[in-house]
Amino acid sequence: MKLRSAEWFDGEGLRAYSHNARMRQLGMNPSEHLGKPVIAILNTWSGINPCHMHLRERAQQVERGVWEAGGYPLEFPVSTLSETYQKPTPMLYRNMLSMETEEILRSYPVDGCVLMGGCDKTTPALLMGAASAGLPTVFVPAGPMLRGNWRGEKLASGTDMWRYWDEKRAGTISGADWAEIQSGLARSPGTCMTMGTASTMTAAAEALGLTLPGASSIPAVDSAHHRMAAASGMRIVEMVREGLTIGDVLSAEAYEDAIRTVLALGGSTNSYIHLIAMAGRSQIPLSLDDFDRLSREVPVLASVQPAGSFLMEDFYYAGGLRGLLSRLRDSLHLKRITVTGRTFGEDLEGAEVYDSAVIRPLDDPISAEGGLAVLRGNLAPDGAVIKYVAADPSLWRHTGPAVVFHGYKDLQARINSPQLEVTRDSVIVLAGGGPKGGPGMPEYGMLPIPDKLLREGVRDMVRVSDARMSGTSYGACVLHVAPEAHVGGPLALVRDGDLVTLDVEARVLRVEISDEEMERRRAVWTAPPPKFERGYGALYYEHITQADEGCDFEFLSRPGVNPEPNAH
């Protein structure tokens, strides 16, 4: 077995001599690393990412596994994408972390890698970069936090924050109640314990075959999470010796199974963007049409908020992702290889469901279809998405007059104005929240219901934007409208009072004006100036693709190979 790292350390040349001398400087004897698989541990821990606050400790357990299997671990701190704190949105920096991941793996003397993350954009970023680098790879999910609690009631981070915020604005709970909820909403390390983007994407990583079986469901603070981290460290050393790379795992069949998994989970709309981008790095064609086709075939089985009643801790005890996948066996590609070196089907052997209220049987689903729909029409020529299973069914077919906001600041300034002409039948439209317009396509898409309607008892209404929304959110929110308003998409041309039609069953999103009127408006539309004049933002602005293409940089997703560095 020829190790990649040997290019740095073997031989009699001056550079090999220098590399080994510096290992002595690090305090390492030759026997500790020479001839052993060198494993990069890419750790997204930071002091401001609560989802990853335990990964500093977990990295030690990964290292323990690497040492146990006869490898040599090297920990690399990489960018942390904190959904809570990073503004305007960590989506702006997803591609930056993917570039960092790829280039670290390419430029250093490593033979394989363990990727550690979980907070929304971190999972796809790490996997995109690793897919481009092409080394043996194992992903260690951060794991969901424990259930929240308030006065004996389970709280769901994100989902219940939105729900009780509306209740506070409506005057049904007090400021003291709201303060108590704050302390009980997120009470342990780990990602959101709902089926938000974090749990959706770590489940997708497992379905792709990039984690050890069952890894994505384990709560962050459970001792099983410690053991999984150590086992992942052991397994990556074996993968290097076997020559099993991430490219061997990421097949077209793997991506289809990941989509089926997301749909059966009632997962986040953000998964559409991320999986398209990830498939692009694997040079595998994937489009919104693939998602919509499969959505019509796959039922929602996981009763996890926001589309269901339970939380991720309940899901884990009910059998976790392996339990859910056991329900889908007949529609999965069971012969493909995973990081275990076995087939996907072999990884699912013995999987069971222990609570059918949490993971429903095929003949009693939450929804007969996947709960996520791709919409098209003159308002979204390149597509838009809606998680209709988390919306009021009475709004699945709706026509109403548009109330239009141009940019999030305009929305914040006017949405609660007593003079705003809006009713429960209106369609709230936000233009300017897309990849370039946001900038970064922030999670503005759960547009707030005006205060005066909340006080009337309204809790859902049709909302349309080119932005994203948190996977923990809910409501009749049409998202990812493409092309976005900032580049002249039809959303930029909608005016107050225009009738907007949503028809989930027909997969239609349109504005009820003629083509001629649309062209008249387009002729007088003026493109806004770029959001950035320099730096990473300018690079992002110049190269970002639209939502239906995964919001990747074109130069990262294009075909082609880069040469291995000349280590000697």
Beta strands, then each sheet from edge to edge (+ up, - down):
strand 1: 38-43
strand 2: 72-77
strand 3: 112-117
strand 4: 137-141
strand 5: 148-150
strand 6: 153-155
strand 7: 373-377
strand 8: 380-386
strand 9: 397-406
strand 10: 427-431
strand 11: 463-465
strand 12: 477-479
strand 13: 499-503
strand 14: 508-511
sheet 1: 2+ 1+ 3+ 4+
sheet 2: 5+ 6-
sheet 3: 7+ 8- 12+ 11+ 10+ 9+ 13- 14+
end
